[in-house]
Amino acid sequence: MQGISGIVYLILAACLLPYVFTMIAKLAGGFKSKDNQNPRAFLASTTGLAARANAAQQNSFESLPLFLAAVLMAEYMVVQQSIIMTFGLAYLVLRVVYGLCYLANWAMLRSIIWLLSMLCPIFLLILVIRLV
């Protein structure tokens, strides 16, 4: 993955990641076709692994705008592709690990990984600010 195509793959992967946790939540919670009438109510009523997967899904969506803005701004301001890819891939890997920590109910490690994942787009934005 190099150049702009690598950036597009990063964005696509980050956008699809929350849906992985959605599927885990639905499978773990026993989602049935009748639950599709109101899937948010179904997910809100889940417990255990399904509830944690739903929370990972929600947090993944919440962190997505910062990541997208940082990557797009870094690309726009012509930050070195290798830097964008390094922090973009680090964000994705950390978000996967974050989700796994959520599923395993490892709260302290999850919080540390969350912080590290959020530092990736923040660092990219700091680089953009320094270029302005």
Secondary structure as UniProt FT lines:
FT   HELIX           3..29
FT   HELIX           33..37
FT   HELIX           39..44
FT   HELIX           48..76
FT   TURN            77..78
FT   HELIX           81..104
FT   HELIX           107..131
//
